Amino acid sequence: MKSNIILAGVGGQGILSIAAALGTAALEDNLYIKQAETHGMSQRGGAVVSHMRISDKPIASDLIKQGTADLILSVEPMEALRYLPFLSETGYLVTNTTPFINIPNYPDYEEVMAAVKEQPRFVAIDADQMAKDAGNARSSNMVMLGAASPFIDIDFKMLEDGIRNVFGRKGEEIVEINLKALRAGREFAENNK
């Protein structure tokens, strides 16, 4: 078992929380994990990317080679396209449909979504709206993790436990909102893959 996962988005969208919950779940499942992230500009709304490698065998490198990612999980559609060269021929693209327009020359939204829909295996989800429906707009990152979960070889209960671990100090209400968001994202992906 191995999973090469690219997590992509913009600073403030919760990429590091996704990585923490996913990493915790992998460790609890007795898997090996290596992660590398770039978030130097994240406080200014810049791009954030995390390479996450999970395996049942030791992992030598934390970086994912182009053409070998099993999954690109992006909380912003343009960032999904930025990392397409990393996606393997059998990999899945899972992206939020809500753009984070933080630059004056953001590409035409319809063109961005058309490029997403050209991919052979993708899930495009309005995670922002689903998070609001779950009780907290800030849980859109957990909707995205849920939407990606069918393509990650980790038991779903372990992902739920990862969320409990990461958000537990914030109180049971926050944990439950994030679990609801995770489950909503998974249900959407299972019905739309």
GROMACS elastic network, one bead per residue, 0.5 to 0.9 nm:
[ bonds ]
;  ai    aj funct       b0    kb
    1    54     6  0.81990   500
    1    55     6  0.55748   500
    1    56     6  0.57220   500
    1    57     6  0.79394   500
    1   153     6  0.74606   500
    2    53     6  0.73714   500
    2    54     6  0.55725   500
    2    56     6  0.66925   500
    2    57     6  0.80922   500
    2    70     6  0.88541   500
    2   153     6  0.77971   500
    3    52     6  0.80039   500
    3    53     6  0.57516   500
    3    54     6  0.50899   500
    3    55     6  0.63223   500
    3    69     6  0.75834   500
    3    70     6  0.60275   500
    3    71     6  0.78116   500
    3   152     6  0.68704   500
    3   153     6  0.71767   500
    4    51     6  0.74818   500
    4    52     6  0.60319   500
    4    54     6  0.65678   500
    4    55     6  0.87026   500
    4    63     6  0.89634   500
    4    64     6  0.65940   500
    4    68     6  0.70132   500
    4    70     6  0.52237   500
    4    71     6  0.66092   500
    4    72     6  0.87464   500
    5    50     6  0.81454   500
    5    51     6  0.60557   500
    5    52     6  0.50711   500
    5    53     6  0.61890   500
    5    54     6  0.81533   500
    5    64     6  0.79558   500
    5    69     6  0.56509   500
    5    70     6  0.59976   500
    5    72     6  0.58739   500
    5    73     6  0.73227   500
    5   152     6  0.85957   500
    6    49     6  0.69744   500
    6    50     6  0.58240   500
    6    52     6  0.62690   500
    6    53     6  0.87140   500
    6    64     6  0.79598   500
    6    69     6  0.67636   500
    6    70     6  0.83646   500
    6    71     6  0.63050   500
    6    73     6  0.61361   500
    6    74     6  0.79766   500
    6    83     6  0.77952   500
    6    86     6  0.80157   500
    6    87     6  0.85732   500
    7    15     6  0.65133   500
    7    16     6  0.87606   500
    7    18     6  0.81168   500
    7    19     6  0.76449   500
    7    37     6  0.89104   500
    7    48     6  0.80971   500
    7    49     6  0.55384   500
    7    51     6  0.65042   500
    7    52     6  0.75645   500
    7    71     6  0.84551   500
    7    72     6  0.60910   500
    7    74     6  0.58116   500
    7    75     6  0.81598   500
    7    80     6  0.88854   500
    8    15     6  0.67796   500
    8    47     6  0.74956   500
    8    48     6  0.58075   500
    8    50     6  0.65365   500
    8    51     6  0.88749   500
    8    72     6  0.74126   500
    8    73     6  0.62786   500
    8    75     6  0.64846   500
    8    76     6  0.75076   500
    8    79     6  0.60476   500
    8    80     6  0.66549   500
    8    82     6  0.88506   500
    8    83     6  0.78606   500
    9    12     6  0.86057   500
    9    13     6  0.66014   500
    9    14     6  0.81954   500
    9    15     6  0.65792   500
    9    46     6  0.84816   500
    9    47     6  0.58859   500
    9    48     6  0.53220   500
    9    49     6  0.65465   500
    9    73     6  0.86465   500
    9    74     6  0.55887   500
    9    75     6  0.51267   500
    9    76     6  0.53959   500
    9    77     6  0.83422   500
    9    78     6  0.85627   500
    9    79     6  0.56979   500
    9    80     6  0.77364   500
    9   100     6  0.87630   500
   10    13     6  0.58360   500
   10    14     6  0.83812   500
   10    15     6  0.79506   500
   10    39     6  0.87894   500
   10    41     6  0.89213   500
   10    42     6  0.64951   500
   10    45     6  0.56430   500
   10    46     6  0.54560   500
   10    48     6  0.52560   500
   10    49     6  0.82875   500
   10    75     6  0.77640   500
   10    76     6  0.72666   500
   10    79     6  0.78306   500
   10   100     6  0.75326   500
   10   102     6  0.88097   500
   11    14     6  0.74565   500
   11    15     6  0.77944   500
   11    39     6  0.71452   500
   11    41     6  0.71916   500
   11    43     6  0.58245   500
   11    44     6  0.69643   500
   11    46     6  0.56062   500
   11    47     6  0.62144   500
   11    48     6  0.58347   500
   12    15     6  0.77883   500
   12    42     6  0.67272   500
   12    43     6  0.71321   500
   12    44     6  0.89061   500
   12    45     6  0.69699   500
   12    48     6  0.89996   500
   13    16     6  0.85405   500
   13    17     6  0.89344   500
   13    75     6  0.69483   500
   13    76     6  0.86242   500
   13   138     6  0.80123   500
   13   140     6  0.80646   500
   13   141     6  0.67167   500
   14    17     6  0.51421   500
   14    18     6  0.63376   500
   14    19     6  0.86922   500
   14    75     6  0.83225   500
   14   138     6  0.82992   500
   14   139     6  0.84035   500
   14   140     6  0.82738   500
   14   141     6  0.56180   500
   14   142     6  0.84337   500
   15    18     6  0.51180   500
   15    19     6  0.62426   500
   15    20     6  0.86513   500
   15    48     6  0.72186   500
   15    49     6  0.76009   500
   15    50     6  0.76440   500
   15    74     6  0.85333   500
   15    75     6  0.77459   500
   15   141     6  0.70367   500
   16    20     6  0.60621   500
   16    21     6  0.86309   500
   16    37     6  0.85945   500
   16    48     6  0.87467   500
   16    49     6  0.89999   500
   16    50     6  0.79435   500
   17    21     6  0.61415   500
   17    22     6  0.84315   500
   17   141     6  0.77864   500
   17   142     6  0.84409   500
   17   163     6  0.88614   500
   17   166     6  0.76132   500
   18    21     6  0.52815   500
   18    22     6  0.60085   500
   18    23     6  0.83068   500
   18   141     6  0.65609   500
   18   142     6  0.67993   500
   18   144     6  0.85145   500
   18   145     6  0.65348   500
   18   163     6  0.87713   500
   19    22     6  0.51458   500
   19    23     6  0.57309   500
   19    24     6  0.83108   500
   19    35     6  0.84687   500
   19    50     6  0.75827   500
   19    52     6  0.76866   500
   20    23     6  0.51065   500
   20    24     6  0.59569   500
   20    25     6  0.84931   500
   20   162     6  0.77159   500
   20   163     6  0.84355   500
   20   166     6  0.67911   500
   21    24     6  0.51876   500
   21    25     6  0.61804   500
   21    26     6  0.86852   500
   21   145     6  0.89359   500
   21   159     6  0.67129   500
   21   160     6  0.83558   500
   21   161     6  0.82142   500
   21   163     6  0.52418   500
   21   164     6  0.84000   500
   21   165     6  0.75260   500
   21   166     6  0.60109   500
   21   167     6  0.87796   500
   22    25     6  0.50951   500
   22    26     6  0.62121   500
   22    27     6  0.87159   500
   22   145     6  0.81865   500
   22   154     6  0.88577   500
   22   158     6  0.86583   500
   22   159     6  0.63229   500
   22   162     6  0.64662   500
   22   163     6  0.82286   500
   23    26     6  0.50799   500
   23    27     6  0.62251   500
   23    28     6  0.85683   500
   23    33     6  0.69594   500
   23    34     6  0.87901   500
   23    35     6  0.85720   500
   23    52     6  0.82696   500
   23    54     6  0.83668   500
   23   162     6  0.77110   500
   24    27     6  0.52082   500
   24    28     6  0.61094   500
   24    29     6  0.85579   500
   24   158     6  0.83517   500
   24   159     6  0.79894   500
   24   161     6  0.81804   500
   24   162     6  0.51168   500
   24   163     6  0.83115   500
   24   165     6  0.75934   500
   24   166     6  0.79600   500
   25    28     6  0.51092   500
   25    29     6  0.61742   500
   25    30     6  0.88070   500
   25    31     6  0.88149   500
   25   154     6  0.74645   500
   25   155     6  0.84499   500
   25   156     6  0.89181   500
   25   157     6  0.86097   500
   25   159     6  0.51367   500
   25   160     6  0.79247   500
   25   161     6  0.66780   500
   25   163     6  0.82706   500
   26    29     6  0.50214   500
   26    30     6  0.64909   500
   26    31     6  0.52933   500
   26    32     6  0.71816   500
   26    33     6  0.70420   500
   26    54     6  0.70774   500
   26    55     6  0.86507   500
   26   154     6  0.68258   500
   26   158     6  0.75574   500
   26   159     6  0.81668   500
   26   162     6  0.84506   500
   27    31     6  0.53418   500
   27    32     6  0.67460   500
   27    33     6  0.72885   500
   28    31     6  0.74470   500
   28   158     6  0.70078   500
   28   161     6  0.85581   500
   28   162     6  0.80870   500
   29   154     6  0.74132   500
   29   155     6  0.80524   500
   29   158     6  0.69016   500
   30    56     6  0.76687   500
   31    54     6  0.66421   500
   31    55     6  0.57311   500
   31    57     6  0.74973   500
   31    58     6  0.86820   500
   32    53     6  0.81054   500
   32    54     6  0.56552   500
   32    55     6  0.52098   500
   32    56     6  0.58741   500
   32    57     6  0.64038   500
   32    58     6  0.59371   500
   32    59     6  0.68655   500
   33    52     6  0.71353   500
   33    53     6  0.55818   500
   33    55     6  0.65519   500
   33    56     6  0.88291   500
   33    58     6  0.81072   500
   33    59     6  0.71316   500
   33    62     6  0.82999   500
   34    51     6  0.80725   500
   34    52     6  0.59221   500
   34    53     6  0.52036   500
   34    54     6  0.67085   500
   34    59     6  0.68286   500
   34    60     6  0.83530   500
   34    61     6  0.71638   500
   34    63     6  0.82310   500
   35    50     6  0.68090   500
   35    51     6  0.54671   500
   35    53     6  0.62785   500
   35    54     6  0.87259   500
   35    61     6  0.87934   500
   35    62     6  0.52331   500
   35    63     6  0.74439   500
   36    49     6  0.83734   500
   36    50     6  0.55897   500
   36    51     6  0.51526   500
   36    52     6  0.67042   500
   36    62     6  0.58109   500
   36    63     6  0.65436   500
   37    48     6  0.74040   500
   37    49     6  0.55949   500
   37    51     6  0.61302   500
   37    52     6  0.84393   500
   38    41     6  0.83556   500
   38    42     6  0.85676   500
   38    47     6  0.80970   500
   38    48     6  0.56522   500
   38    49     6  0.54103   500
   38    50     6  0.63648   500
   38    51     6  0.88937   500
   39    42     6  0.50314   500
   39    43     6  0.82066   500
   39    46     6  0.77675   500
   39    47     6  0.69785   500
   39    49     6  0.68669   500
   39    50     6  0.84466   500
   40    43     6  0.76062   500
   40    44     6  0.88932   500
   40    46     6  0.79777   500
   40    47     6  0.85538   500
   40    48     6  0.78770   500
   41    44     6  0.54908   500
   41    45     6  0.66862   500
   41    47     6  0.67381   500
   41    48     6  0.75990   500
   42    45     6  0.51864   500
   42    47     6  0.63116   500
   42    48     6  0.61500   500
   43    46     6  0.70894   500
   45    48     6  0.87431   500
   45   102     6  0.67038   500
   46   102     6  0.81204   500
   47    79     6  0.75675   500
   48    79     6  0.88669   500
   49    79     6  0.89371   500
   51    62     6  0.67968   500
   51    63     6  0.58662   500
   51    64     6  0.62920   500
   52    62     6  0.68999   500
   52    63     6  0.76567   500
   52    64     6  0.78454   500
   53    59     6  0.75921   500
   53    61     6  0.83901   500
   53    62     6  0.63920   500
   53    63     6  0.77741   500
   53    64     6  0.75193   500
   54    57     6  0.86211   500
   54    59     6  0.78522   500
   54   153     6  0.89352   500
   55    58     6  0.69222   500
   55    59     6  0.70113   500
   56    59     6  0.88340   500
   59    62     6  0.74580   500
   61    64     6  0.78315   500
   64    67     6  0.85245   500
   64    68     6  0.66679   500
   64    69     6  0.66326   500
   64    86     6  0.74461   500
   65    68     6  0.57251   500
   65    69     6  0.74994   500
   65    86     6  0.65461   500
   66    69     6  0.72539   500
   66    83     6  0.88405   500
   66    84     6  0.86637   500
   66    85     6  0.56865   500
   66    87     6  0.68561   500
   66    88     6  0.77884   500
   67    70     6  0.88603   500
   67    84     6  0.83794   500
   67    85     6  0.59986   500
   67    89     6  0.71737   500
   68    71     6  0.89947   500
   68    85     6  0.89816   500
   68    86     6  0.59759   500
   68    87     6  0.58037   500
   68    89     6  0.80659   500
   68    91     6  0.80923   500
   69    72     6  0.69341   500
   69    86     6  0.55158   500
   69    88     6  0.52449   500
   69    89     6  0.88833   500
   69    90     6  0.88977   500
   69    91     6  0.63899   500
   69    92     6  0.85452   500
   70    86     6  0.88140   500
   70    87     6  0.64002   500
   70    88     6  0.60193   500
   70    89     6  0.85935   500
   70    90     6  0.69929   500
   70    92     6  0.63139   500
   70    93     6  0.86682   500
   70   151     6  0.80702   500
   70   152     6  0.85658   500
   71    87     6  0.67199   500
   71    88     6  0.81581   500
   71    91     6  0.53569   500
   71    93     6  0.58612   500
   71    94     6  0.74079   500
   71   148     6  0.78817   500
   71   151     6  0.71895   500
   71   152     6  0.79926   500
   72    80     6  0.69210   500
   72    83     6  0.74700   500
   72    84     6  0.77481   500
   72    86     6  0.81823   500
   72    87     6  0.68133   500
   72    91     6  0.78207   500
   72    92     6  0.64378   500
   72    94     6  0.60760   500
   72    95     6  0.78765   500
   72   148     6  0.85774   500
   73    80     6  0.73191   500
   73    92     6  0.84316   500
   73    93     6  0.63277   500
   73    95     6  0.59390   500
   73    96     6  0.86259   500
   73   144     6  0.72282   500
   73   145     6  0.76204   500
   73   147     6  0.87762   500
   73   148     6  0.65769   500
   74    77     6  0.66643   500
   74    78     6  0.86463   500
   74    79     6  0.64284   500
   74    80     6  0.51522   500
   74    81     6  0.89429   500
   74    93     6  0.78854   500
   74    94     6  0.62628   500
   74    96     6  0.64534   500
   74   144     6  0.77084   500
   75    79     6  0.77896   500
   75    80     6  0.78267   500
   75    94     6  0.84404   500
   75    95     6  0.57425   500
   75    97     6  0.81203   500
   75    98     6  0.81136   500
   75    99     6  0.85544   500
   75   100     6  0.88686   500
   75   127     6  0.80224   500
   75   140     6  0.79982   500
   75   141     6  0.66478   500
   75   144     6  0.67166   500
   76    79     6  0.55486   500
   76    80     6  0.64783   500
   76    95     6  0.63655   500
   76    96     6  0.53487   500
   76    97     6  0.67830   500
   76    98     6  0.64022   500
   76    99     6  0.54543   500
   76   100     6  0.62222   500
   77    80     6  0.50124   500
   77    81     6  0.66855   500
   77    82     6  0.89383   500
   77    95     6  0.58238   500
   77    96     6  0.59617   500
   77    97     6  0.58827   500
   77    98     6  0.70290   500
   77    99     6  0.59880   500
   77   100     6  0.82441   500
   77   109     6  0.86128   500
   77   112     6  0.68349   500
   77   113     6  0.71271   500
   77   116     6  0.76536   500
   77   124     6  0.86308   500
   78    81     6  0.52379   500
   78    82     6  0.64423   500
   78    99     6  0.72712   500
   78   100     6  0.84752   500
   78   106     6  0.82447   500
   78   107     6  0.78207   500
   78   109     6  0.84949   500
   78   112     6  0.63059   500
   78   113     6  0.84801   500
   78   116     6  0.89813   500
   79    83     6  0.67196   500
   79    95     6  0.88466   500
   80    83     6  0.56881   500
   80    84     6  0.66177   500
   80    93     6  0.74443   500
   80    94     6  0.79941   500
   80    95     6  0.64154   500
   80    96     6  0.87657   500
   80   116     6  0.78691   500
   81    84     6  0.52054   500
   81    85     6  0.84118   500
   81   112     6  0.76336   500
   81   115     6  0.75768   500
   81   116     6  0.70609   500
   82    85     6  0.76843   500
   83    86     6  0.56835   500
   83    87     6  0.73420   500
   84    87     6  0.53006   500
   84    88     6  0.87301   500
   84    93     6  0.82313   500
   85    88     6  0.81354   500
   87    90     6  0.79522   500
   87    91     6  0.57275   500
   87    92     6  0.75043   500
   87    93     6  0.78044   500
   88    92     6  0.82445   500
   89    92     6  0.87887   500
   89   120     6  0.87195   500
   90   120     6  0.84808   500
   90   121     6  0.77305   500
   91   120     6  0.88566   500
   91   121     6  0.69660   500
   91   122     6  0.87151   500
   91   151     6  0.87321   500
   92   119     6  0.84431   500
   92   120     6  0.81272   500
   92   121     6  0.50671   500
   92   122     6  0.54286   500
   92   123     6  0.77700   500
   92   148     6  0.85262   500
   92   151     6  0.73134   500
   93   116     6  0.79679   500
   93   119     6  0.75766   500
   93   120     6  0.88984   500
   93   121     6  0.63851   500
   93   123     6  0.63590   500
   93   124     6  0.82082   500
   93   148     6  0.85166   500
   94   121     6  0.86557   500
   94   122     6  0.55801   500
   94   124     6  0.59965   500
   94   125     6  0.78447   500
   94   144     6  0.75822   500
   94   147     6  0.70116   500
   94   148     6  0.60875   500
   94   189     6  0.87840   500
   95    98     6  0.88531   500
   95   116     6  0.83176   500
   95   122     6  0.78265   500
   95   123     6  0.63646   500
   95   124     6  0.50498   500
   95   125     6  0.63680   500
   95   126     6  0.85722   500
   95   127     6  0.86087   500
   95   144     6  0.73145   500
   95   147     6  0.86552   500
   95   148     6  0.87949   500
   96    99     6  0.76743   500
   96   123     6  0.84926   500
   96   124     6  0.57837   500
   96   126     6  0.55187   500
   96   127     6  0.55834   500
   96   128     6  0.77453   500
   96   140     6  0.86354   500
   96   144     6  0.69899   500
   97   113     6  0.75538   500
   97   124     6  0.58630   500
   97   125     6  0.55296   500
   97   126     6  0.50704   500
   97   127     6  0.72695   500
   97   128     6  0.84726   500
   98   125     6  0.82857   500
   98   126     6  0.61081   500
   98   127     6  0.74054   500
   98   128     6  0.67945   500
   98   129     6  0.88612   500
   99   109     6  0.75849   500
  100   103     6  0.88629   500
  101   104     6  0.77712   500
  101   105     6  0.88639   500
  101   106     6  0.62569   500
  102   105     6  0.88608   500
  102   106     6  0.74678   500
  103   106     6  0.55566   500
  105   108     6  0.87960   500
  106   109     6  0.80973   500
  107   110     6  0.86540   500
  107   111     6  0.73074   500
  107   112     6  0.68243   500
  108   111     6  0.53674   500
  108   112     6  0.63695   500
  108   113     6  0.88699   500
  109   112     6  0.50522   500
  109   113     6  0.62293   500
  109   114     6  0.85257   500
  110   113     6  0.51987   500
  110   114     6  0.60209   500
  110   115     6  0.86339   500
  111   115     6  0.62434   500
  111   116     6  0.86917   500
  112   115     6  0.52530   500
  112   116     6  0.64183   500
  112   117     6  0.88260   500
  113   117     6  0.61585   500
  113   118     6  0.86414   500
  113   124     6  0.86476   500
  114   117     6  0.50706   500
  114   118     6  0.63006   500
  115   118     6  0.51317   500
  115   119     6  0.71468   500
  116   119     6  0.57461   500
  116   122     6  0.73596   500
  116   123     6  0.88992   500
  116   124     6  0.79072   500
  117   120     6  0.77909   500
  117   121     6  0.85915   500
  117   122     6  0.70848   500
  117   123     6  0.86802   500
  117   124     6  0.81520   500
  118   121     6  0.87382   500
  118   122     6  0.87308   500
  119   122     6  0.61665   500
  121   193     6  0.73830   500
  122   192     6  0.89102   500
  122   193     6  0.67299   500
  123   147     6  0.75465   500
  123   148     6  0.82673   500
  123   188     6  0.87918   500
  123   189     6  0.64117   500
  123   192     6  0.66716   500
  123   193     6  0.58701   500
  124   127     6  0.88431   500
  124   147     6  0.89237   500
  124   189     6  0.85809   500
  124   192     6  0.85872   500
  125   128     6  0.86228   500
  125   130     6  0.85451   500
  125   143     6  0.87765   500
  125   144     6  0.79096   500
  125   147     6  0.78525   500
  125   185     6  0.80184   500
  125   188     6  0.77138   500
  125   189     6  0.81332   500
  126   129     6  0.57086   500
  126   130     6  0.64302   500
  126   131     6  0.87527   500
  126   140     6  0.87045   500
  127   131     6  0.59318   500
  127   132     6  0.85690   500
  127   137     6  0.88589   500
  127   139     6  0.84981   500
  127   140     6  0.50265   500
  127   141     6  0.74708   500
  127   142     6  0.85746   500
  127   143     6  0.56652   500
  127   144     6  0.63330   500
  127   147     6  0.89031   500
  127   181     6  0.87215   500
  127   185     6  0.74610   500
  128   131     6  0.51828   500
  128   132     6  0.63917   500
  128   133     6  0.87346   500
  128   137     6  0.61254   500
  128   138     6  0.79835   500
  128   139     6  0.79819   500
  128   140     6  0.51402   500
  128   141     6  0.85047   500
  128   143     6  0.82338   500
  129   132     6  0.50930   500
  129   133     6  0.62221   500
  129   134     6  0.86259   500
  129   137     6  0.73912   500
  129   140     6  0.79476   500
  130   134     6  0.61480   500
  130   135     6  0.87745   500
  130   137     6  0.80661   500
  130   139     6  0.87720   500
  130   140     6  0.70871   500
  130   143     6  0.70608   500
  130   181     6  0.70991   500
  130   184     6  0.72024   500
  130   185     6  0.77248   500
  131   135     6  0.64212   500
  131   136     6  0.56175   500
  131   138     6  0.68780   500
  131   139     6  0.52869   500
  131   141     6  0.83363   500
  131   142     6  0.81321   500
  131   143     6  0.64960   500
  131   177     6  0.85785   500
  131   178     6  0.85459   500
  131   180     6  0.86370   500
  131   181     6  0.57897   500
  131   184     6  0.85139   500
  131   185     6  0.89798   500
  132   135     6  0.51867   500
  132   138     6  0.79602   500
  132   139     6  0.79085   500
  132   140     6  0.79668   500
  132   181     6  0.89323   500
  133   136     6  0.74001   500
  133   137     6  0.80293   500
  133   181     6  0.84488   500
  134   137     6  0.79844   500
  134   139     6  0.80264   500
  134   177     6  0.62319   500
  134   178     6  0.80164   500
  134   180     6  0.59347   500
  134   181     6  0.55455   500
  134   184     6  0.78279   500
  135   139     6  0.82644   500
  135   177     6  0.61215   500
  135   178     6  0.88269   500
  135   180     6  0.84580   500
  135   181     6  0.83214   500
  136   139     6  0.56935   500
  136   140     6  0.80554   500
  136   174     6  0.87160   500
  136   177     6  0.68088   500
  136   178     6  0.82749   500
  136   181     6  0.86274   500
  137   140     6  0.61246   500
  138   141     6  0.73195   500
  138   142     6  0.87687   500
  139   142     6  0.53469   500
  139   143     6  0.66162   500
  139   144     6  0.88977   500
  139   177     6  0.73354   500
  139   178     6  0.57777   500
  139   181     6  0.63294   500
  139   182     6  0.84655   500
  140   144     6  0.63272   500
  140   145     6  0.87543   500
  140   178     6  0.86402   500
  140   181     6  0.70738   500
  140   182     6  0.87361   500
  140   185     6  0.89536   500
  141   144     6  0.50117   500
  141   145     6  0.63314   500
  141   146     6  0.86822   500
  141   178     6  0.88528   500
  141   181     6  0.84362   500
  141   182     6  0.85070   500
  142   146     6  0.61038   500
  142   147     6  0.84839   500
  142   163     6  0.85733   500
  142   178     6  0.60215   500
  142   179     6  0.76218   500
  142   180     6  0.87102   500
  142   181     6  0.56591   500
  142   183     6  0.86682   500
  142   185     6  0.75874   500
  143   146     6  0.50756   500
  143   147     6  0.61816   500
  143   148     6  0.87091   500
  143   178     6  0.79635   500
  143   179     6  0.88161   500
  143   180     6  0.83467   500
  143   183     6  0.73462   500
  143   184     6  0.63785   500
  143   186     6  0.75022   500
  144   148     6  0.62151   500
  144   149     6  0.85213   500
  144   181     6  0.84445   500
  144   182     6  0.73154   500
  144   185     6  0.60347   500
  144   186     6  0.83210   500
  145   148     6  0.51000   500
  145   149     6  0.59850   500
  145   159     6  0.87824   500
  145   181     6  0.89198   500
  145   182     6  0.63219   500
  145   185     6  0.71195   500
  145   186     6  0.78814   500
  146   149     6  0.50055   500
  146   150     6  0.77982   500
  146   156     6  0.87708   500
  146   159     6  0.86430   500
  146   179     6  0.89735   500
  146   181     6  0.73587   500
  146   183     6  0.59004   500
  146   184     6  0.69410   500
  146   187     6  0.78376   500
  146   188     6  0.85441   500
  146   189     6  0.78397   500
  147   150     6  0.70515   500
  147   151     6  0.85797   500
  147   182     6  0.75046   500
  147   183     6  0.83663   500
  147   184     6  0.79040   500
  147   187     6  0.73977   500
  147   188     6  0.65612   500
  147   190     6  0.78673   500
  148   151     6  0.56738   500
  148   152     6  0.67821   500
  148   185     6  0.78483   500
  148   186     6  0.71091   500
  148   189     6  0.72840   500
  149   152     6  0.51193   500
  149   153     6  0.79165   500
  149   154     6  0.78023   500
  149   155     6  0.87270   500
  149   156     6  0.70834   500
  149   159     6  0.82051   500
  149   182     6  0.87479   500
  149   185     6  0.84676   500
  149   186     6  0.63205   500
  149   189     6  0.83633   500
  150   153     6  0.76669   500
  150   154     6  0.87775   500
  150   156     6  0.83723   500
  150   186     6  0.69350   500
  150   189     6  0.73181   500
  150   190     6  0.70486   500
  151   154     6  0.88568   500
  152   155     6  0.83937   500
  153   156     6  0.89089   500
  154   157     6  0.84221   500
  154   158     6  0.68137   500
  154   159     6  0.73237   500
  155   158     6  0.53480   500
  155   159     6  0.68579   500
  156   159     6  0.50780   500
  156   160     6  0.63940   500
  156   161     6  0.86967   500
  157   161     6  0.61902   500
  157   162     6  0.85530   500
  158   162     6  0.60797   500
  158   163     6  0.87031   500
  159   163     6  0.63786   500
  159   164     6  0.87060   500
  159   182     6  0.87290   500
  160   163     6  0.51938   500
  160   164     6  0.63697   500
  160   165     6  0.87252   500
  160   178     6  0.89963   500
  160   179     6  0.64552   500
  160   182     6  0.78508   500
  160   183     6  0.88558   500
  161   165     6  0.61390   500
  161   166     6  0.86378   500
  162   165     6  0.50628   500
  162   166     6  0.61683   500
  162   167     6  0.85479   500
  163   166     6  0.51131   500
  163   167     6  0.58615   500
  163   168     6  0.76700   500
  163   175     6  0.68687   500
  163   178     6  0.71941   500
  163   179     6  0.70448   500
  163   182     6  0.89072   500
  164   167     6  0.54741   500
  164   168     6  0.51158   500
  164   169     6  0.88021   500
  164   172     6  0.85581   500
  164   175     6  0.58365   500
  164   176     6  0.84716   500
  164   178     6  0.87242   500
  164   179     6  0.81292   500
  165   168     6  0.53656   500
  165   169     6  0.80426   500
  165   175     6  0.88625   500
  166   169     6  0.75513   500
  166   170     6  0.87948   500
  166   175     6  0.86372   500
  167   170     6  0.55060   500
  167   171     6  0.72311   500
  167   172     6  0.83657   500
  167   174     6  0.68375   500
  167   175     6  0.56211   500
  167   178     6  0.82549   500
  168   171     6  0.55476   500
  168   172     6  0.65911   500
  168   174     6  0.78389   500
  168   175     6  0.61357   500
  169   172     6  0.83324   500
  169   175     6  0.89205   500
  170   173     6  0.80543   500
  170   174     6  0.62260   500
  170   175     6  0.74715   500
  171   174     6  0.56832   500
  171   175     6  0.64873   500
  171   176     6  0.88969   500
  172   176     6  0.60890   500
  172   177     6  0.86197   500
  173   176     6  0.51986   500
  173   177     6  0.62452   500
  173   178     6  0.87022   500
  174   177     6  0.51454   500
  174   178     6  0.62300   500
  174   179     6  0.85892   500
  175   178     6  0.52579   500
  175   179     6  0.61512   500
  175   180     6  0.86273   500
  176   180     6  0.60414   500
  176   181     6  0.85162   500
  177   180     6  0.51086   500
  177   181     6  0.62129   500
  177   182     6  0.86548   500
  178   182     6  0.60945   500
  178   183     6  0.86169   500
  179   183     6  0.61524   500
  179   184     6  0.85449   500
  180   183     6  0.52092   500
  180   184     6  0.61470   500
  180   185     6  0.86855   500
  181   184     6  0.51121   500
  181   185     6  0.62451   500
  181   186     6  0.86937   500
  182   185     6  0.52908   500
  182   186     6  0.63237   500
  182   187     6  0.87556   500
  183   186     6  0.51006   500
  183   187     6  0.61450   500
  183   188     6  0.86206   500
  184   187     6  0.51884   500
  184   188     6  0.62372   500
  184   189     6  0.87426   500
  185   188     6  0.51676   500
  185   189     6  0.62737   500
  185   190     6  0.86756   500
  186   189     6  0.51666   500
  186   190     6  0.61213   500
  186   191     6  0.86265   500
  187   190     6  0.52149   500
  187   191     6  0.63167   500
  187   192     6  0.86546   500
  188   191     6  0.52644   500
  188   192     6  0.60616   500
  188   193     6  0.84439   500
  189   193     6  0.55361   500
  190   193     6  0.59475   500
